[in-house]
Amino acid sequence: MRIKKHAMTSLGSCVVFFFFPACKKNPKWVEGSDVLAVAEQDVDYSLRLNDDPSVRPALPFAAGADYLDIRGVGDTAWSNLKAATPPVSGMAAALKKFDPTRSILKGDLNFVNWESAVGSKCNGYYNVDYAFLSSPVAITEAFNHGFNLFGLANNHSEDCSKAEGPAGESTSGAISTQKNMKILSNGKQFLWHGVGPGAGFVSSPSLLTFTIKGRLVKVIFASVAFQNWDCVDSMCEANVQSLMNAMRDAQGDLRILSVHSQGSDAFLRGKNWAEKFIREYSGNVVFASGPHTWAGVKVIPANAERTGVVFHGLGNFMHNQVAPNPDNLIGRVLLDIRTLKPKQVQVIPVLNNAYSVDVVLAGPSKGLPKANVEWQRATVNAHVGVPLGFANIK
């Protein structure tokens, strides 16, 4: 995640994302010292045939008993900059302002990329420009609004080098996050993944059986970061093969993966693994983040029985330390509740107005991300009309 120093431009048919990388393991590396670019080529999204929109119009936010509804948002947290203690959370109020009826964000399974450590105190940060700590209260407020899948593996997982755990013990920021999330999720329909004590812990996905519209759905969930430095207490690329194997071999109904990338080459590596997850490891949905802007959407028929959906970049959502960006999206996949096969994919463009944590809906003429399906436009009712793009899946 790049804060306040992100730019985007277009070069012909390519959309280029600019990042400023950091390396918490090298204190001499100052964030912002280098510029990298990630290009999405049109050839990556050659169109495949999808059902005519008359087959199924854009499904409303209350999609009904026939559909399992999965939604995802990008970079989110509630933090001060390199502060010893987190701010009193305003997450509940900010979410209510954006989505007062809990219609836009609350499906059955709702993913968020959480871009900070979670705890009550950080006594020392690594030598980077941007580092964050959110209160456990912010997690609770996000859960209360509907988020129940928290991706924690990203380039801010290990911001805090000297944290205090829930009992006041000295530990790392990632372990503080892990301990707090364990407490917060206890007894709740709530999955998280991406931080923990060592490779053996984080290479195992999180599993939970949800009760959704009268049926039991066992969800296998994991979060992995692609970046150009080593991780200690978070899930990174070095262990991605073990994680993929474990996700494939776990017994369950749905496999959902969070991918976060840092830098241009890491973005491409993450993109490759996201699509391999669908094709080779029984994956169903991937929500990716890292570029502070959206990237393409791909519907991938893995075999005759399974089709997966990858959102290669959700962009930003609700983070009070993120610069304004006009190109972000809420990703939505609607599956047949009986077969768990995807029937429709939607993208809801949003603009984050940054430091006031004001997220607003884009207008109906807003462009849509690249995709290998043909987007149709519609407006779906919530507390206001919500412009979106949608495509039916055969």
C-alpha positions as CSV (number, residue, x, y, z in Angstrom):
1,M,0.0,0.0,0.0
2,R,1.4,3.4,-1.0
3,I,0.2,6.4,0.9
4,K,0.0,10.0,-0.3
5,K,2.6,9.3,-3.0
6,H,0.6,7.3,-5.6
7,A,0.0,8.4,-9.2
8,M,-1.7,6.8,-12.2
9,T,-1.5,7.6,-15.9
10,S,-2.4,6.0,-19.2
11,L,0.0,5.0,-21.9
12,G,-2.0,4.0,-25.0
13,S,-4.0,1.0,-24.1
14,C,-2.1,0.4,-20.9
15,V,-3.0,1.6,-17.4
16,V,0.1,2.2,-15.4
17,F,0.3,2.2,-11.6
18,F,3.1,3.9,-9.8
19,F,4.4,2.7,-6.4
20,F,7.0,3.8,-3.9
21,P,8.4,0.6,-2.3
22,A,9.6,0.2,1.3
23,C,11.6,-2.5,3.0
24,K,11.1,-2.8,6.7
25,K,14.0,-5.1,7.1
26,N,16.4,-2.5,5.8
27,P,16.2,0.6,7.9
28,K,18.4,2.6,5.4
29,W,15.7,2.2,2.7
30,V,13.4,5.3,2.8
31,E,10.0,4.9,1.4
32,G,9.6,6.9,-1.8
33,S,13.1,6.3,-2.9
34,D,12.2,4.5,-6.1
35,V,9.3,4.4,-8.6
36,L,8.0,1.3,-10.2
37,A,5.2,0.8,-12.8
38,V,2.7,-2.0,-13.3
39,A,1.0,-2.3,-16.7
40,E,-2.2,-4.1,-17.5
41,Q,-2.3,-5.0,-21.2
42,D,-5.6,-5.3,-23.1
43,V,-4.5,-8.7,-24.3
44,D,-4.8,-9.9,-20.7
45,Y,-8.6,-9.4,-20.9
46,S,-9.7,-10.7,-24.3
47,L,-13.4,-11.1,-24.2
48,R,-15.1,-14.5,-23.7
49,L,-18.8,-15.1,-24.4
50,N,-21.0,-14.3,-21.4
51,D,-24.8,-14.5,-21.2
52,D,-26.9,-11.8,-22.6
53,P,-28.0,-9.3,-20.0
54,S,-31.6,-10.0,-20.7
55,V,-31.1,-13.5,-19.3
56,R,-30.6,-12.0,-15.8
57,P,-30.8,-8.3,-15.1
58,A,-28.5,-6.7,-12.5
59,L,-29.3,-8.4,-9.3
60,P,-30.4,-6.1,-6.4
61,F,-28.5,-5.8,-3.2
62,A,-31.1,-7.9,-1.5
63,A,-30.5,-10.7,-4.0
64,G,-32.9,-13.1,-2.4
65,A,-32.7,-16.7,-1.2
66,D,-31.4,-18.1,-4.5
67,Y,-28.0,-16.5,-4.3
68,L,-25.0,-16.5,-2.1
69,D,-23.6,-13.0,-2.1
70,I,-19.8,-12.3,-1.8
71,R,-18.5,-8.7,-1.7
72,G,-15.0,-7.2,-1.3
73,V,-13.4,-3.8,-0.7
74,G,-9.8,-2.6,-0.8
75,D,-7.4,-0.9,1.5
76,T,-9.0,-0.1,4.8
77,A,-7.9,0.9,8.4
78,W,-8.3,3.6,11.0
79,S,-5.0,4.9,12.2
80,N,-2.7,7.8,12.9
81,L,0.7,8.0,11.3
82,K,3.4,6.2,13.3
83,A,1.6,7.0,16.5
84,A,2.2,5.1,19.8
85,T,-1.5,4.6,20.3
86,P,-4.3,4.2,17.8
87,P,-7.0,6.9,17.5
88,V,-10.5,6.3,18.9
89,S,-12.2,4.6,16.0
90,G,-14.6,6.4,13.8
91,M,-15.1,3.4,11.5
92,A,-18.7,2.9,12.5
93,A,-19.7,6.4,11.7
94,A,-17.8,6.5,8.4
95,L,-19.3,3.2,7.3
96,K,-22.8,4.4,8.3
97,K,-22.3,7.6,6.3
98,F,-21.4,5.7,3.2
99,D,-23.9,2.9,3.6
100,P,-26.6,4.0,6.1
101,T,-28.9,1.1,5.3
102,R,-26.1,-1.6,5.2
103,S,-27.2,-2.5,1.7
104,I,-24.1,-1.7,-0.4
105,L,-21.5,-3.5,1.7
106,K,-23.3,-6.3,3.5
107,G,-23.7,-9.5,1.5
108,D,-23.4,-13.0,3.0
109,L,-19.5,-13.0,2.9
110,N,-17.9,-9.6,3.0
111,F,-14.1,-9.2,2.5
112,V,-11.9,-6.3,3.6
113,N,-8.1,-5.8,3.1
114,W,-7.1,-4.4,6.5
115,E,-3.9,-2.3,6.1
116,S,-2.5,-1.9,9.6
117,A,-1.4,-3.7,12.7
118,V,-4.2,-4.1,15.3
119,G,-3.5,-3.3,18.9
120,S,-3.5,-0.8,21.7
121,K,0.1,0.3,21.6
122,C,3.2,0.4,19.5
123,N,6.5,1.3,21.2
124,G,8.6,1.3,18.0
125,Y,8.1,1.3,14.2
126,Y,10.4,0.2,11.5
127,N,12.2,3.0,9.6
128,V,9.6,3.6,6.9
129,D,7.7,6.8,6.1
130,Y,4.2,5.3,6.6
131,A,3.3,2.9,9.4
132,F,-0.1,2.3,11.0
133,L,-1.8,0.9,14.1
134,S,-5.6,0.4,14.4
135,S,-7.6,-0.1,17.5
136,P,-9.4,-3.5,18.0
137,V,-12.5,-1.3,18.3
138,A,-12.2,-0.5,14.6
139,I,-12.3,-4.2,13.7
140,T,-15.4,-4.7,15.9
141,E,-17.1,-1.8,14.2
142,A,-16.3,-3.2,10.7
143,F,-17.6,-6.6,11.7
144,N,-20.8,-5.0,13.1
145,H,-21.4,-3.4,9.7
146,G,-21.1,-6.8,8.0
147,F,-17.4,-7.5,7.2
148,N,-16.6,-11.1,8.1
149,L,-13.5,-11.9,6.1
150,F,-10.4,-9.9,7.1
151,G,-7.2,-10.1,5.0
152,L,-4.2,-9.2,7.1
153,A,-1.2,-10.1,4.9
154,N,0.1,-6.9,3.3
155,N,3.1,-4.5,3.4
156,H,1.8,-3.0,6.7
157,S,1.3,-6.3,8.6
158,E,4.7,-5.8,10.3
159,D,4.9,-2.0,10.6
160,C,5.2,-2.1,14.3
161,S,8.5,-3.7,15.5
162,K,7.7,-3.3,19.3
163,A,4.1,-3.7,20.2
164,E,2.1,-4.5,23.3
165,G,-0.2,-7.5,23.1
166,P,-3.7,-7.7,24.6
167,A,-2.3,-8.6,28.0
168,G,0.3,-5.8,27.9
169,E,3.1,-8.3,26.9
170,S,5.9,-7.2,24.6
171,T,5.6,-8.6,21.1
172,S,5.7,-7.7,17.4
173,G,2.9,-5.8,15.7
174,A,1.9,-8.8,13.6
175,I,1.7,-11.1,16.7
176,S,-0.3,-8.4,18.5
177,T,-2.7,-8.4,15.5
178,Q,-3.0,-12.2,15.6
179,K,-3.7,-12.2,19.3
180,N,-6.3,-9.4,19.1
181,M,-8.0,-11.0,16.1
182,K,-8.3,-14.3,17.9
183,I,-10.0,-12.6,20.8
184,L,-12.3,-10.5,18.6
185,S,-13.4,-13.4,16.4
186,N,-14.0,-15.9,19.3
187,G,-17.6,-17.3,19.0
188,K,-18.4,-15.1,15.9
189,Q,-19.0,-15.9,12.3
190,F,-15.8,-14.2,11.4
191,L,-12.7,-15.3,9.5
192,W,-9.2,-13.7,9.4
193,H,-5.9,-14.8,8.0
194,G,-2.4,-13.5,7.2
195,V,-0.5,-13.0,10.5
196,G,0.8,-15.4,13.1
197,P,3.9,-17.0,14.7
198,G,5.9,-18.4,11.8
199,A,5.5,-20.1,8.4
200,G,3.8,-23.2,9.8
201,F,1.0,-21.1,11.3
202,V,0.3,-18.7,8.4
203,S,0.6,-21.4,5.7
204,S,-2.6,-23.0,7.0
205,P,-5.8,-21.4,5.8
206,S,-8.6,-20.4,8.1
207,L,-11.8,-22.4,8.0
208,L,-15.3,-21.7,9.3
209,T,-18.7,-23.0,8.5
210,F,-21.2,-20.2,8.0
211,T,-25.0,-20.6,8.0
212,I,-26.2,-18.8,4.9
213,K,-29.8,-18.8,3.7
214,G,-30.7,-22.1,5.2
215,R,-27.6,-24.0,4.2
216,L,-24.2,-24.7,5.8
217,V,-21.2,-23.3,3.8
218,K,-17.7,-24.2,4.9
219,V,-15.4,-21.4,3.8
220,I,-11.6,-21.8,3.3
221,F,-10.0,-18.4,3.5
222,A,-6.4,-17.1,3.3
223,S,-4.4,-13.9,2.7
224,V,-0.9,-13.6,1.2
225,A,1.4,-10.7,0.4
226,F,3.8,-10.5,-2.6
227,Q,6.6,-8.0,-1.9
228,N,10.4,-7.8,-2.3
229,W,11.4,-8.4,1.3
230,D,11.1,-11.2,3.8
231,C,8.3,-11.6,6.3
232,V,8.7,-12.8,9.8
233,D,5.2,-13.1,11.3
234,S,3.0,-12.7,8.3
235,M,2.1,-14.8,5.2
236,C,4.3,-13.9,2.2
237,E,5.2,-15.3,-1.1
238,A,8.0,-17.6,0.2
239,N,5.3,-19.9,1.6
240,V,2.7,-19.4,-1.1
241,Q,3.1,-23.0,-2.5
242,S,2.5,-24.5,0.9
243,L,-0.6,-22.3,1.4
244,M,-2.0,-23.2,-2.1
245,N,-1.6,-26.9,-1.4
246,A,-3.3,-26.6,2.0
247,M,-6.2,-24.6,0.5
248,R,-6.7,-27.2,-2.3
249,D,-6.5,-30.1,0.2
250,A,-8.8,-28.7,2.8
251,Q,-12.3,-30.0,2.9
252,G,-14.8,-27.2,2.3
253,D,-17.3,-25.6,-0.1
254,L,-15.8,-22.2,-1.0
255,R,-12.1,-21.1,-1.3
256,I,-11.6,-17.4,-1.1
257,L,-8.1,-15.8,-1.4
258,S,-6.8,-12.3,-0.6
259,V,-3.7,-11.2,-2.6
260,H,-1.8,-8.1,-1.8
261,S,1.2,-6.9,-3.9
262,Q,3.9,-4.2,-3.4
263,G,5.7,-3.0,-6.5
264,S,5.4,-3.8,-10.2
265,D,7.1,-7.2,-10.3
266,A,5.3,-8.3,-7.2
267,F,2.0,-7.3,-8.7
268,L,2.7,-9.6,-11.7
269,R,3.7,-12.5,-9.5
270,G,0.6,-12.0,-7.4
271,K,-1.5,-11.8,-10.5
272,N,-0.1,-15.1,-11.8
273,W,-0.7,-16.9,-8.5
274,A,-4.2,-15.5,-8.3
275,E,-5.2,-17.1,-11.6
276,K,-3.3,-20.3,-10.8
277,F,-5.4,-20.5,-7.6
278,I,-8.5,-20.6,-9.7
279,R,-7.2,-23.0,-12.3
280,E,-5.1,-25.4,-10.3
281,Y,-6.0,-25.2,-6.6
282,S,-9.9,-25.3,-6.6
283,G,-10.2,-21.6,-6.0
284,N,-13.5,-19.7,-6.3
285,V,-12.9,-16.0,-5.7
286,V,-9.8,-13.8,-5.4
287,F,-9.8,-10.3,-4.0
288,A,-6.5,-8.5,-4.8
289,S,-5.1,-5.2,-3.7
290,G,-1.9,-3.2,-3.6
291,P,-2.1,-0.7,-6.5
292,H,-4.0,2.3,-5.2
293,T,-6.4,2.0,-8.1
294,W,-8.5,-0.7,-9.6
295,A,-7.1,-3.4,-11.9
296,G,-8.8,-5.8,-14.2
297,V,-11.5,-8.4,-13.5
298,K,-11.2,-11.9,-14.9
299,V,-13.8,-14.8,-15.0
300,I,-11.9,-18.0,-15.4
301,P,-13.5,-21.3,-16.3
302,A,-11.2,-23.8,-14.5
303,N,-13.1,-26.9,-15.7
304,A,-16.6,-28.1,-16.6
305,E,-17.7,-27.9,-12.9
306,R,-16.0,-24.8,-11.6
307,T,-15.6,-21.2,-12.7
308,G,-13.8,-18.7,-10.6
309,V,-13.6,-14.9,-10.4
310,V,-10.5,-12.7,-9.8
311,F,-10.6,-9.0,-9.0
312,H,-6.9,-8.1,-9.7
313,G,-7.2,-4.8,-7.9
314,L,-9.9,-3.3,-5.7
315,G,-8.0,-0.1,-5.0
316,N,-8.7,1.9,-1.9
317,F,-11.7,2.0,0.4
318,M,-11.9,3.5,3.9
319,H,-8.5,4.4,5.3
320,N,-7.9,7.8,6.9
321,Q,-4.2,7.9,5.8
322,V,-4.7,7.2,2.0
323,A,-4.6,9.9,-0.6
324,P,-7.6,10.6,-2.8
325,N,-8.1,8.3,-5.8
326,P,-11.0,8.2,-8.3
327,D,-10.7,4.6,-9.4
328,N,-11.6,2.0,-6.7
329,L,-14.3,-0.6,-6.7
330,I,-16.4,-2.9,-4.6
331,G,-16.3,-6.3,-6.1
332,R,-19.4,-8.6,-6.0
333,V,-19.9,-12.2,-7.0
334,L,-23.3,-13.9,-6.8
335,L,-23.4,-17.7,-6.7
336,D,-26.3,-20.1,-7.1
337,I,-27.0,-21.1,-3.5
338,R,-27.6,-24.7,-4.4
339,T,-24.6,-25.4,-6.8
340,L,-22.3,-22.5,-5.6
341,K,-21.6,-21.7,-9.2
342,P,-21.1,-18.0,-10.0
343,K,-24.0,-16.5,-12.0
344,Q,-23.2,-12.8,-12.0
345,V,-20.3,-10.5,-11.3
346,Q,-20.6,-6.8,-10.4
347,V,-18.3,-3.9,-10.0
348,I,-19.4,-0.8,-8.0
349,P,-17.0,2.2,-8.7
350,V,-16.3,4.3,-5.6
351,L,-14.1,7.4,-4.9
352,N,-12.1,7.7,-1.7
353,N,-11.8,11.4,-0.7
354,A,-9.1,10.4,1.7
355,Y,-8.2,12.2,4.9
356,S,-11.8,12.9,6.0
357,V,-12.4,9.1,5.3
358,D,-15.2,10.1,3.0
359,V,-16.0,7.4,0.4
360,V,-18.6,8.3,-2.3
361,L,-20.2,6.5,-5.2
362,A,-19.0,7.2,-8.7
363,G,-21.4,8.7,-11.2
364,P,-23.2,6.6,-13.8
365,S,-20.8,7.7,-16.6
366,K,-17.7,6.6,-14.7
367,G,-15.5,4.2,-16.6
368,L,-15.2,0.5,-15.6
369,P,-12.2,-1.7,-15.1
370,K,-10.9,-4.0,-17.8
371,A,-12.4,-7.4,-17.9
372,N,-12.7,-10.5,-20.0
373,V,-16.5,-10.2,-19.9
374,E,-18.6,-7.5,-21.5
375,W,-19.9,-5.0,-18.8
376,Q,-23.5,-3.9,-18.9
377,R,-24.5,-0.8,-16.9
378,A,-27.3,-0.6,-14.4
379,T,-28.4,1.3,-11.3
380,V,-29.3,-0.7,-8.2
381,N,-31.3,0.8,-5.4
382,A,-29.9,1.3,-1.8
383,H,-30.5,4.5,0.1
384,V,-29.7,6.1,-3.2
385,G,-29.4,4.7,-6.7
386,V,-26.0,2.9,-7.1
387,P,-24.4,2.9,-10.6
388,L,-22.5,-0.3,-11.4
389,G,-21.3,-2.7,-14.1
390,F,-22.4,-6.3,-14.3
391,A,-22.0,-9.4,-16.4
392,N,-23.8,-12.7,-16.3
393,I,-21.7,-15.8,-16.2
394,K,-22.7,-18.9,-18.2
